[in-house]
Amino acid sequence: MYIPAHFAPDDAMVGELLDRHGAADLVTLTAEGLVATMLPFIYVPGTGDLGALHGHLARNNPQWKLPAQGDSLVIVRGPDAYISPAWYASKAEHGRVVPTWNYMTAHVYGRLVVHDDAAWTEDLVRRLTAKHEASRARPWSVDDAPPEFIAGQLRAIVGVELLITRIEAKAKLSQNRPPADVEGVIEGLRDRGDARSADAVERARASSRRLARPAPALALARSGRPGYG
């Protein structure tokens, strides 16, 4: 992925994206060519060095039966939005502005493991349900449905686990614009009703400010060089 330095997210932003995303695209290279499926994943940070993504495919989906050649890829997307140049303070100053698109995404690479195991998939379904029902006043539970019905549903799916080997993430959230333009973007997004994208720009602005702070004196004293400690 092409990632200019000012669009490189910090670890906290990447972790939040992986933890809070809804569905993502699983892409595998097989003997029959590229195969892709959109499905919800759960991020499991404690597995291996970089964590894992857990999801499931329909048993009738041939993707899980086709051995992946090399690493597989999961494309995770955060908020994205059209950015109007009319929101920029720079428009009134000199007019040299154009539209763009803000977005956050992560390309997550790893080894794909298939779990054709009812106990594994049931645990996954319970975790997925708990995650996405958590905001409801009366969350639905797997146990609310008849056991024999759930057993039948579980027989119709197969679990997949991506053991992460590499993450390439990008947060293009107006970090390359002057402060007044960024403020205009946030205001414009909120006026349009896109609070999620506006919040993402605000978090990116806060992250950029943290990264721009001078290194602590203690760290400088240890090495005698900025950025090491």
C-alpha positions in Angstrom: 0.0 0.0 0.0 1.2 3.5 -0.8 1.4 5.3 2.6 2.8 8.9 2.7 4.4 9.6 6.1 1.7 12.1 7.1 -1.0 9.5 6.5 0.6 6.7 8.6 -1.6 6.0 11.6 -0.2 5.3 15.0 -0.6 1.9 16.7 -3.6 3.1 18.7 -5.5 4.1 15.6 -4.8 0.8 13.9 -5.8 -1.2 16.9 -9.0 0.7 17.2 -9.8 0.1 13.5 -9.2 -3.6 13.8 -11.2 -3.9 17.0 -14.2 -1.8 16.0 -14.7 -2.6 12.3 -17.8 -4.3 11.1 -17.2 -6.5 8.0 -14.1 -6.8 5.8 -13.0 -8.5 2.6 -11.1 -11.8 2.7 -9.0 -12.2 -0.4 -7.2 -15.4 -1.2 -5.0 -16.4 -4.2 -5.9 -19.9 -5.2 -5.2 -22.3 -8.1 -8.4 -20.9 -9.7 -7.4 -17.3 -9.3 -8.3 -14.6 -6.8 -11.4 -15.3 -4.6 -12.9 -12.7 -2.3 -15.7 -12.7 0.3 -17.0 -10.0 2.6 -17.6 -11.2 6.1 -17.5 -9.9 9.8 -14.3 -10.6 11.7 -13.3 -10.5 15.4 -9.8 -9.1 16.1 -7.9 -11.3 18.6 -4.7 -9.3 19.6 -3.3 -11.9 21.9 -2.7 -14.6 19.2 0.9 -14.7 17.9 3.0 -11.6 17.5 0.5 -9.5 15.7 -2.8 -11.1 16.6 -5.4 -12.9 14.5 -8.8 -12.3 12.7 -11.6 -14.8 13.3 -14.6 -15.1 11.0 -16.7 -17.6 9.2 -17.8 -18.5 5.7 -20.9 -20.3 4.5 -20.2 -24.0 4.0 -21.5 -23.7 0.4 -18.9 -20.9 -0.3 -16.1 -22.7 -2.2 -13.4 -20.2 -0.9 -12.6 -22.2 2.2 -12.1 -25.4 0.2 -9.6 -23.8 -2.2 -6.1 -23.8 -0.6 -4.6 -20.3 -0.3 -1.3 -19.9 -2.1 1.0 -17.8 0.1 -0.4 -15.2 2.4 -4.1 -14.2 2.4 -5.4 -10.7 2.7 -8.1 -9.1 4.7 -9.1 -5.5 3.7 -10.5 -3.6 6.7 -12.2 -0.3 6.1 -12.9 2.5 8.6 -14.9 5.6 7.9 -14.6 7.2 4.4 -16.1 10.4 3.1 -16.1 12.9 0.2 -14.3 16.1 1.2 -15.6 19.3 -0.5 -13.1 22.0 -1.2 -15.8 24.5 -0.2 -15.1 23.5 3.4 -11.5 24.8 3.3 -10.6 28.2 4.6 -7.9 28.1 1.8 -10.7 28.4 -0.8 -11.4 32.0 0.3 -7.7 32.8 0.5 -6.4 31.7 -2.9 -8.9 29.3 -4.5 -6.2 26.6 -5.2 -8.2 23.7 -3.8 -9.8 20.6 -5.2 -12.0 17.8 -3.8 -10.6 14.7 -2.2 -11.6 11.6 -0.4 -10.9 10.8 3.3 -10.6 7.2 4.4 -9.0 4.8 6.8 -8.1 1.3 5.8 -5.8 -1.6 6.8 -4.4 -4.4 4.6 -4.0 -7.3 7.0 -1.9 -10.2 5.7 -1.4 -13.6 7.2 -1.8 -17.4 7.0 -5.3 -18.6 6.6 -6.4 -21.5 8.8 -9.8 -23.3 8.3 -11.7 -24.5 11.4 -14.4 -27.0 10.3 -15.2 -27.4 14.0 -18.7 -26.8 15.5 -17.3 -25.9 18.9 -14.9 -23.3 17.4 -17.6 -21.7 15.2 -20.1 -21.6 18.1 -17.6 -19.8 20.2 -16.9 -17.4 17.3 -20.6 -16.7 16.7 -21.1 -16.0 20.4 -18.2 -13.5 20.4 -19.5 -11.8 17.2 -23.0 -11.6 18.6 -21.8 -10.2 22.0 -19.7 -7.5 20.2 -22.4 -6.3 17.9 -25.3 -6.6 20.4 -23.4 -4.8 23.2 -24.9 -1.4 22.4 -28.5 -2.5 22.7 -30.5 -2.0 25.8 -31.7 -5.7 25.6 -29.0 -7.6 23.7 -30.0 -10.7 21.8 -28.2 -13.8 22.8 -27.5 -17.0 20.9 -29.2 -18.7 23.8 -32.5 -16.9 22.9 -32.9 -19.2 19.9 -33.8 -23.0 20.2 -30.6 -25.1 20.6 -31.6 -27.4 17.7 -32.0 -24.4 15.4 -28.6 -23.0 16.4 -27.0 -26.4 15.8 -28.4 -26.5 12.3 -27.1 -23.0 11.6 -23.6 -23.9 12.9 -23.5 -26.9 10.5 -24.0 -24.4 7.6 -20.8 -22.4 8.4 -17.0 -23.0 8.5 -14.6 -21.0 10.7 -11.6 -19.1 9.3 -8.7 -17.6 11.1 -6.1 -15.3 9.7 -2.9 -15.5 11.7 -1.5 -12.0 11.0 2.0 -11.6 9.7 1.9 -8.0 8.4 -0.3 -5.0 8.7 -0.2 -2.0 6.3 -2.6 0.8 7.4 -3.4 4.2 6.1 -5.4 7.0 7.6 -5.9 9.8 5.0 -7.8 12.2 7.2 -6.8 15.7 6.1 -3.5 15.7 8.0 -1.9 17.4 5.0 -4.2 20.4 5.2 -3.6 23.6 7.3 -5.3 23.8 10.7 -8.1 26.1 9.5 -8.9 23.7 6.6 -9.0 20.7 9.0 -11.4 22.6 11.2 -13.6 23.3 8.1 -13.6 19.6 7.2 -14.7 18.6 10.7 -17.5 21.3 10.6 -18.6 20.3 7.1 -18.8 16.6 7.9 -20.8 17.3 11.1 -23.2 19.6 9.2 -23.6 16.7 6.6 -24.5 14.3 9.4 -21.3 12.2 9.1 -20.2 12.3 12.7 -18.2 9.1 12.3 -15.9 10.7 9.7 -15.7 13.9 11.6 -14.6 12.0 14.7 -11.9 10.2 12.7 -10.5 13.5 11.5 -10.4 14.8 15.1 -8.6 11.7 16.3 -6.1 12.0 13.5 -5.5 15.6 14.4 -4.9 14.7 18.0 -2.5 11.9 17.0 -0.5 14.2 14.7 -0.2 16.7 17.6 1.1 14.0 19.9 3.7 12.8 17.3 4.8 16.4 16.7 5.7 17.0 20.4 9.4 17.2 21.2 11.0 14.0 22.6 11.2 13.9 26.4 14.4 15.2 27.8 15.1 11.9 29.5 15.0 10.1 26.1 17.4 12.6 24.6 19.8 12.3 27.5 20.0 8.5 27.1 21.1 8.6 23.5 22.2 12.1 22.7 20.0 11.9 19.5 16.4 12.8 19.0 14.0 10.0 18.5 16.0 7.4 20.3 15.7 6.3 23.9 
